[in-house]
Amino acid sequence: MTDLQAPGFAEEHVRARARHGAGSAFPDREGYGSTLFGGAAATLPPPTDPIDRARLVPPVFVPLRLERLFDLGREPLSGDVDLTTDVGGLRSTLPVYISAFGSTAAASDLGLGVAQQAGRLGIPMVIGENIVPVSGYGRMEQEKQSSLLGRITQYIDAAPPDLGGVVVQQSTEDANAEVWNLVYSDPAAQPLLTTGRLAFELKVGQGAKPGVGGMTLVPRARAAELSTQYDIMDLYGPASESVLRCSSPGTFSEEILRQQIRLMRNNYPRCRVWVKLPPGRDVHHAAAVAWAAGADSVTVDGAEGGTGWAPSAFLDQVGLPLAECLDRVTPEENCLLVSGRVWEGARAVKCLALGARAVGLGRAALIATDEDPKLGLENFLECLALEMRLLISALGKYRVSDLSAEDVWMPSAR
């Protein structure tokens, strides 16, 4: 394992699921038949946000189960739930995608393992921004193996030919490195292009630090070189070997966003177009503008999302919670993807019922892969898929697209 640290209740459970797979969805089997479960033995901590406080509410009468019974000629089971989903134009085995994580040491160390497992699973994987400026693209011998090209090739080698896909994110900072041009023109990406499994994502912002650009600790020796393009902050005094490099978050208006999406469609006609939005107060309007301009998908990080380096004030007190984002954004027939502390099936199904097409795994994917670089993510998703099938079946539904807000009880704020 790496030195990845993500303290908290969720980390224990992600690691357990990465080790043991689907069995982790149930209480300890050693106590079966001799222990009374429930009550004080509840497995979750006290709810901390509206999605956690919400409950899934199965109905008494289940007309869709009756329809399925007629189709099958028997009583439907949870295994009859179809989790395959169109995720922003990419066919996925689950309503799940791997959220963007970029150039940090943890992401670099674990990125190849995540790529291999996500490919085998047939779920889309987003590759985050700032990798090329930090690690290089991957064509040169001296560039890191965990470069952008390294993650793409690992994914392609592992993935079935008709499932999943790679989404390459580009921020304002990445535009100078021409990341999309590098990928689009690379023969190594052709298997994705020819099968319609390559997407580009315009990063407008993220949940960890809405309104702020990329922040990276860099060697002090590079400070003078970088100061012409970035804001350099000497946070820790002259004895420290590192300084903080801060980039611009980029400037967006309605028209700039429209033009960016049009540029993506014109310059990269064989790619799907994704847009990633921060949890801003006008996120509903920004999503509507993006969809109207032709975006195949809009991703929204709740304020709970993100693993990036940011001031604690941003992590704790800036941005809309995911529940509020879901309440404000109305996708109708458009593809809305969301992320923010998704690590177990109930939270995922609630997000799907409240309007999301799929949920993103960021921190959970890294922790699971850290626990077991070869099978941890697969084990974790085996458990997540089992929970989702059981929960959706309990709601009397057998397709992800059948979920709706009627399946969720949201307690009133007090």
Secondary structure, 3 states (H helix, E strand, C coil): CCCCCCCCHHHHHHHHHHHHHHHHHCCCHHHCCCCCCCHHHCCCCCCCCHHHHCEECCCCCCHHHHHHHHHHCCCCCHHHCECCEEECCEEECCCEEECCCCCCHHHHHHHHHHHHHHHHHCCCEEECCCHHHHHCCCCCCCCCCCCHHHHHHHHHHHCCCCCCCEEEEECHHHHCCCHHHHHHCCHHHHHHHHCCCEEEEEECCCCCCCCCCCEEEEEHHHHHHHCCCCEEECCCCCCCCEEEEECCCCCCCHHHHHHHHHHHHHHCCCCEEEEEECCCCCHHHHHHHHHHCCCCEEEEECCCCCCCCCCHHHHHHCCCCHHHHHHHCCCCCCCEEEECCCCCHHHHHHHHHCCCCEEEECHHHHHHHHHCCCCHHHHHHHHHHHHHHHHHHHCCCCEHHHCCHHHEECCCCC
